[in-house]
Amino acid sequence: MSKNKLAFSIAEISKERIRRVGKRLETEGKDKVGFGFRVLKIDTSNMSDVYYAPDAIDRDNLDLFVDNIKHDRTAEDLLFQVMLDWGVDLALPLVKQSIQGKDVFFVDGNALAACFDASGSIDEAFVKELAKHQPLRVVFRDSGYKDSAVKINVDQIFKLLSPATEVKCI
C-alpha cells in the first residue's frame, strides 16, 4: 500500500456514514428525538485472572486479591459486561445519575441500576436511596461497600423497599 492511500476499516467507514446520516436528518428536521449510536469492541473479561492454588499464596502476592477487577477497566466496561451476563439488550438507553455523590447507571429506566463506586463509601443510606428507584436488577462493586455489615444488609434493604429487585455484586 502506498503512503498516499489511507487505510480505513469497514467499521470506521460505517461509523462515518452513520454520523453523516445523523447530521443530515438533524438539518432536515427529521430527527425529533436525537441521534446517537454505540460502538462496542469485544475484549477480555473485566475480572482479574487469578489462578492460584491456596498453598501457593504467600504474603508477597496477597495484593493480587484485593480487587477482583482489572485495573484498566472503566465503569462503562463493567456495565456492559453485567448487561451481557444478565442478557440485557446492549442497545437500551443509558442514563448516568449522581446519587449521594456516586455515579449510578440506569439502563432503560429501571431495568438495571449499577453503581461501580470502589471508594468504600457505599452505606445503607445510599442503598436505601437507590432502592427507592425500584430497579428490576441492581449491581454493586464488591470493593465499594463501606463495611461487611452494609454488604450483608443490602439484600434485606431491597427486600423491604423493592422486593422485586435482583441484587448482584461483582
PEURMO-V836601 format. One record per backbone hydrogen bond with DSSP energy under -0.5 kcal/mol. CO is the residue of the C=O (numbers start at 0). NH is the residue of the N-H. E is the energy in kcal/mol with one decimal. If there is no record, write none. Layout:
BEGIN
CO | NH | E
CO | NH | E
END
This chain:
BEGIN
1 | 4 | -0.8
5 | 7 | -0.6
8 | 12 | -2.3
9 | 13 | -2.6
10 | 14 | -2.6
11 | 15 | -2.0
12 | 16 | -2.2
13 | 17 | -2.5
14 | 18 | -2.3
15 | 19 | -2.3
16 | 20 | -2.2
17 | 21 | -2.3
18 | 22 | -2.3
19 | 23 | -2.4
20 | 24 | -2.7
21 | 25 | -2.0
22 | 26 | -2.5
23 | 27 | -2.1
24 | 29 | -2.0
24 | 30 | -1.3
25 | 28 | -0.8
29 | 31 | -1.1
37 | 39 | -0.5
45 | 69 | -3.1
47 | 49 | -1.1
48 | 50 | -0.6
52 | 55 | -2.3
53 | 56 | -1.1
57 | 60 | -1.1
58 | 61 | -1.0
60 | 63 | -1.1
61 | 64 | -1.9
62 | 65 | -1.3
67 | 47 | -2.6
69 | 72 | -1.4
73 | 77 | -2.0
74 | 78 | -2.5
75 | 79 | -2.4
76 | 80 | -1.7
77 | 81 | -2.5
78 | 82 | -2.5
79 | 83 | -2.1
80 | 84 | -2.7
81 | 85 | -2.3
82 | 86 | -0.7
82 | 87 | -2.9
83 | 86 | -0.8
88 | 91 | -1.3
92 | 107 | -3.5
94 | 96 | -0.6
94 | 105 | -3.0
96 | 98 | -0.6
96 | 103 | -2.8
98 | 101 | -1.8
101 | 98 | -2.6
103 | 96 | -3.0
104 | 106 | -0.5
104 | 113 | -2.3
105 | 94 | -2.0
105 | 107 | -0.6
106 | 110 | -1.4
106 | 111 | -1.1
107 | 109 | -1.4
107 | 110 | -0.7
109 | 135 | -3.2
111 | 106 | -3.0
112 | 138 | -2.0
113 | 104 | -2.9
114 | 140 | -1.0
120 | 122 | -0.7
121 | 145 | -2.6
122 | 126 | -2.1
123 | 127 | -2.6
124 | 128 | -2.0
125 | 129 | -2.5
126 | 130 | -2.4
127 | 131 | -1.1
129 | 132 | -1.6
130 | 133 | -1.7
135 | 165 | -2.5
136 | 112 | -2.2
137 | 167 | -2.2
138 | 114 | -2.5
139 | 169 | -2.7
140 | 143 | -2.2
141 | 144 | -0.9
143 | 121 | -2.9
146 | 150 | -1.6
147 | 151 | -2.2
148 | 152 | -2.1
149 | 153 | -1.3
150 | 154 | -0.5
151 | 155 | -0.5
152 | 156 | -2.6
153 | 157 | -2.3
154 | 158 | -2.2
155 | 159 | -1.8
156 | 160 | -2.8
157 | 161 | -2.5
161 | 164 | -2.1
164 | 166 | -0.5
165 | 137 | -2.5
167 | 139 | -1.9
END
